[in-house]
Amino acid sequence: MGIYDRICSALSDIVVITIVLLCTGLSIAYYTYTSIIGIWFTKDAHISYDFFMNYFIQIVSKDNFFMNYGYWNSSNETLLDANQALINLILEKSGLLGTTQQSVLDVGCGYGEQEFVWNRKMDPSTRITAIDISETQIQAAKRKCAELGLSQRITFEVGDAMKLESQFKDVSFNTVLSVESAFHYADRNQFFRSVNSLLDTSGTFVICDIVLQEDFKAGLINSLFLRVFSDFLHIPKANLLKPSVWDQSIQRAGFTIIECLDITDKTFNPYYQYFFNTYMKERGIPGVVGSILCSFFTSVQPFSYRLAVCKK
């Protein structure tokens, strides 16, 4: 074998070894990534908010058990302020203020914090049923409900958004609310249809949800962000819809959309700014790190935040 052949042979060996090492490294990284998601961020094929709550939300907003991006305006100084502003906006749009003898279903209630806010502003004759798939969160909500003496007005139950019709057979509601949860569901279209079947003939459905931006175009960075974000927040690929398609899904379920707001500018960007700046401060990490992360998230995030008021 000549020198040229020996050099070519050595180079081919180097290429093969490099490919093997690269594939091995990628496999280890992917296994680590999927293990982190499987252990901490999902439970029984559903998102688990316990890790988010304990290691993120409670760091930037102690004793705050809301789980939404919030509705940020000039009067909001904290995450809790923004969380409550979003809940108040939903109540305002629901038409429940000033009405009596209403039956309300909240799907995906989390720790039930929104129920306690709504209850204070609703007529005492209104009854709220709130469900969530997390038994841990429902038990926490029940305990607080009992402590506040509200068990006669608010009922918390473990429930699956994909099984509403079987859980509430022969039951109807005047209003169904869905706060930042439907994008997690395995079949969001089925959820819309089930909500329609549970509402009475003049019922109202108010939903705030996360969809793709209408002008979203896949690129290397934003597609990677979308994949990672979807994995961590357990967003099925089928739910990565643009607003126009999302509207059509609601309409096909038998609803008329009477009002739809895009509140993206008052949700994601101010949330990320508050979260990263506060988190870094609380952890003793230089603020420049938070600024860099905030700039990255706000520049590549591909989502729109929608609030729709629908009539059956």
C-alpha positions in Angstrom: 0.0 0.0 0.0 1.4 3.3 -1.1 1.6 6.5 1.1 -1.4 8.0 -0.6 -3.5 4.9 0.1 -2.4 4.8 3.7 -3.3 8.5 4.2 -6.8 7.9 2.6 -7.3 4.8 4.8 -6.3 6.7 7.9 -8.6 9.6 7.0 -11.5 7.2 6.4 -10.9 5.7 9.9 -10.9 9.1 11.4 -14.2 10.0 9.7 -15.8 6.7 10.9 -14.5 7.2 14.5 -15.7 10.9 14.4 -19.2 9.8 13.2 -19.4 7.1 15.8 -18.4 9.5 18.6 -20.8 12.2 17.3 -23.7 9.7 17.2 -22.8 8.4 20.6 -22.7 11.9 22.0 -26.0 12.8 20.4 -27.6 9.6 21.7 -26.5 10.4 25.2 -27.7 14.0 25.0 -31.1 12.9 23.6 -31.5 10.2 26.3 -30.7 12.8 29.0 -33.1 15.3 27.4 -36.0 12.9 27.2 -35.3 11.5 30.7 -35.5 15.1 32.2 -38.8 15.6 30.5 -40.1 12.2 31.4 -39.1 12.4 35.1 -39.9 16.0 36.0 -42.2 17.6 33.4 -44.7 14.9 32.6 -46.8 12.4 34.6 -49.0 9.7 33.1 -48.6 11.2 29.6 -49.8 14.6 30.9 -47.9 17.8 31.9 -46.9 17.9 35.5 -46.9 21.5 36.8 -45.5 20.5 40.2 -41.9 21.0 39.1 -42.7 24.3 37.4 -44.5 25.5 40.5 -41.8 24.5 43.0 -38.7 25.4 41.1 -39.8 28.3 38.9 -43.0 30.1 39.8 -42.3 30.0 43.5 -38.9 31.5 42.9 -40.2 34.5 41.1 -43.5 34.9 42.9 -43.6 33.3 46.3 -46.9 31.9 47.5 -48.4 32.5 44.1 -50.3 29.4 42.8 -51.7 30.8 39.6 -50.4 29.1 36.5 -50.8 31.5 33.6 -48.7 34.0 31.6 -50.8 36.9 33.0 -52.2 40.0 31.4 -49.6 42.7 31.7 -50.4 46.4 31.6 -49.0 49.6 33.1 -50.6 48.9 36.5 -49.1 45.5 36.9 -45.8 45.3 38.9 -45.6 41.7 39.8 -46.5 38.3 38.2 -49.4 37.9 40.7 -50.8 41.3 39.5 -50.7 40.1 35.9 -52.2 36.6 36.8 -55.1 38.2 38.5 -55.6 40.8 35.7 -55.9 37.9 33.2 -58.5 36.1 35.4 -60.4 39.4 35.8 -60.4 39.9 32.0 -61.9 36.5 31.4 -64.6 37.1 34.0 -65.4 40.4 32.4 -65.7 38.8 29.0 -67.8 35.9 30.3 -70.9 38.0 31.0 -71.2 36.4 34.5 -70.9 39.7 36.4 -74.3 40.9 37.6 -76.0 37.6 36.7 -77.6 35.2 39.1 -78.3 31.4 39.4 -75.5 30.5 37.0 -73.7 27.2 36.7 -70.1 27.4 35.7 -67.5 24.8 34.7 -63.8 25.6 34.7 -61.7 23.0 32.8 -58.0 22.9 33.8 -58.3 24.8 37.0 -54.9 24.0 38.5 -54.7 25.0 42.1 -58.1 26.7 41.9 -56.8 30.2 42.5 -58.9 31.7 39.7 -62.1 30.2 41.3 -61.4 32.1 44.5 -61.0 35.4 42.6 -64.2 34.8 40.5 -66.2 33.7 43.5 -65.6 37.1 45.2 -67.0 38.9 42.2 -69.9 36.6 41.2 -73.4 36.6 42.7 -73.6 34.3 45.7 -76.2 32.2 43.9 -73.7 31.2 41.2 -72.0 27.7 41.5 -68.6 26.8 40.1 -67.5 23.3 39.3 -63.7 23.2 38.6 -61.7 20.2 37.3 -58.1 19.4 36.7 -56.3 16.1 35.9 -53.8 16.7 38.7 -55.0 15.0 41.9 -52.3 16.9 43.8 -53.6 20.3 42.6 -57.2 19.4 43.2 -56.5 18.3 46.8 -54.7 21.6 47.4 -57.6 23.5 46.0 -60.1 21.5 48.1 -58.1 22.3 51.3 -58.0 26.0 50.6 -61.7 26.0 49.6 -62.6 24.4 52.9 -60.5 26.8 54.9 -62.3 29.7 53.2 -65.7 28.2 53.9 -66.6 28.1 50.2 -67.3 24.4 49.7 -71.0 25.1 49.1 -70.2 27.4 46.3 -67.2 25.9 44.6 -66.7 22.2 43.8 -63.3 20.8 42.9 -63.0 17.4 41.1 -60.3 15.4 39.5 -61.3 15.3 35.8 -60.0 14.7 32.3 -60.8 17.2 29.6 -61.0 14.3 27.2 -63.8 12.7 29.2 -66.1 15.6 30.0 -69.2 14.0 28.6 -68.9 10.9 30.7 -68.0 12.8 33.8 -70.9 15.2 33.5 -73.5 13.0 32.0 -77.0 14.6 32.1 -75.5 17.8 33.4 -75.4 21.2 31.6 -73.7 24.5 32.4 -74.5 28.1 31.5 -70.8 28.9 31.1 -67.6 26.9 30.4 -64.2 28.5 31.0 -60.8 27.3 29.8 -57.8 29.3 31.0 -54.5 28.5 29.2 -54.9 24.7 29.2 -56.5 23.5 26.0 -53.2 23.5 24.1 -52.0 20.6 26.3 -54.9 18.3 25.4 -54.5 15.2 23.2 -57.5 16.2 21.1 -58.4 19.8 21.3 -61.1 19.5 18.7 -62.8 16.8 20.8 -62.6 19.2 23.8 -64.4 21.9 21.9 -67.1 19.5 20.9 -67.5 18.2 24.4 -67.8 21.8 25.8 -70.5 22.5 23.2 -72.5 19.4 24.3 -72.3 20.4 28.0 -73.6 24.0 27.5 -77.3 24.9 27.6 -78.9 26.4 24.5 -77.7 29.9 25.2 -74.4 28.9 26.8 -71.1 30.8 26.7 -67.6 29.4 26.2 -64.6 31.6 27.1 -61.2 30.3 26.3 -57.7 31.7 26.4 -55.3 29.5 24.5 -51.9 29.4 22.9 -51.5 28.9 19.1 -48.8 29.5 16.5 -48.3 33.0 15.0 -50.3 33.4 11.8 -47.1 34.4 9.9 -44.9 31.7 11.5 -42.3 30.4 9.1 -40.1 27.5 10.2 -36.4 28.3 10.6 -33.6 26.5 12.3 -33.7 28.5 15.6 -37.5 29.0 16.0 -38.2 25.4 15.0 -35.8 24.2 17.6 -37.4 26.5 20.2 -40.8 25.2 19.2 -39.7 21.6 19.6 -38.2 22.1 23.0 -41.0 24.3 24.2 -43.6 21.8 23.0 -41.8 19.0 24.8 -41.4 20.8 28.1 -45.0 22.1 28.1 -46.4 18.9 26.5 -48.0 20.5 23.4 -49.1 17.8 20.9 -48.0 18.4 17.4 -51.7 18.5 16.3 -52.2 21.6 18.5 -49.6 23.7 16.8 -52.2 25.5 14.8 -52.3 29.0 13.4 -55.1 31.3 14.6 -57.2 31.0 11.5 -57.3 27.2 11.8 -57.9 27.5 15.6 -61.0 29.7 14.9 -62.3 27.2 12.4 -61.9 24.3 14.9 -64.1 26.2 17.4 -66.7 27.0 14.7 -66.8 23.4 13.5 -67.6 22.4 17.1 -70.8 24.4 16.8 -69.8 27.8 18.2 -70.1 31.3 17.0 -67.1 33.4 18.0 -68.6 36.7 19.1 -65.3 38.3 20.2 -61.7 37.3 19.7 -58.7 39.1 21.1 -55.0 38.7 20.3 -53.3 39.7 23.6 -49.8 38.3 22.6 -48.1 41.6 23.4 -49.5 41.7 26.9 -48.5 38.1 27.7 -45.3 36.4 26.5 -42.8 39.3 26.3 -43.6 41.1 29.5 -43.8 37.7 31.3 -40.3 36.6 30.1 -38.9 40.0 31.0 -40.3 39.7 34.5 -39.4 36.0 34.9 -35.8 36.1 33.8 -34.9 39.3 35.6 -36.5 38.2 38.9 -35.2 34.6 38.7 -31.6 35.7 38.2 -31.9 38.2 41.0 -33.3 35.7 43.4 -30.6 33.1 42.4 -27.8 35.6 42.7 -27.0 35.2 39.0 -25.7 38.3 37.1 -28.6 40.3 35.6 -26.9 40.2 32.1 -27.7 36.5 31.9 -31.4 37.3 32.4 -31.3 40.0 29.8 -29.7 37.7 27.3 -32.3 35.0 27.9 -35.1 37.4 27.8 -33.9 38.8 24.4 -33.6 35.3 23.0 -37.0 34.2 24.1 -38.8 37.3 22.9 -37.1 37.2 19.5 -37.7 33.6 18.6 -40.9 32.6 20.5 -43.4 31.5 17.8 -46.7 31.7 19.6 -49.8 33.9 19.7 -52.1 34.2 22.7 -55.8 34.2 22.0 -58.8 35.0 24.1 -62.2 34.1 22.5 -65.8 34.5 23.6 -68.0 31.9 22.0 -71.8 31.3 21.9 -73.4 28.0 21.3 
